């Protein structure tokens, strides 16, 4: 019987924790319940509501009050590189304004309704020299997230992102009235994702009817 080297096991273990998925260029944190709060007290764990089931075939509803083209139009004003259309919305990689870091900014439409509304927005910054500081948070919020944000959300997100302990890997979620925010910070990557409240299983699972904010 062959013995698998320990380093290979570690590599495989890291791959599932930090991976890209299809047209959703997202780095992923651990599954719900796999983070030990005793070891990582600053990591917030997402929870799956009682009775929730996997509904991978169910279209994500839109984030209320936000259209895909309005986000793209605002991005065109904020970035030197205009957003590029994709089969599901907009998907572009360019230098993050004010930092020089390469960032992938993506907006995906909701397949529900007339297809003009936003369901998910990603801001994925990757750089071997990445410094997680107020400058990075401000650039991500002001240049990438801002077109999808409404009254008070920009301030709330800026404060929440700044307060995280980036001396360690971070996977955290925050529920706001209109959407769920997912943060992953690991190695050379920093990602913030806004997702509509249509997921019923997995990280960031929130029933579509819920509108309460988590403090």
Secondary structure, DSSP 4 states (H G I P E B T S, - for coil): -PPPPHHHHHHHHHHHHS--BTTB-----PPTT-S-TTT-TTPPPP-PPTT----TTSPPPPPTT-BHHHHHHHHHHH-SSPPPEETTEEEEEEEPTTT--EEEEEEEE-SSTTS-BEEEEEEEEE-TT---SHHHHHHIIIIIIGGG--TTHHHHHHHHHHHS-TTS-EEEEEE-SS-EEEEEEETTEEEEEEE-TT--SSTT---TT--PPP-
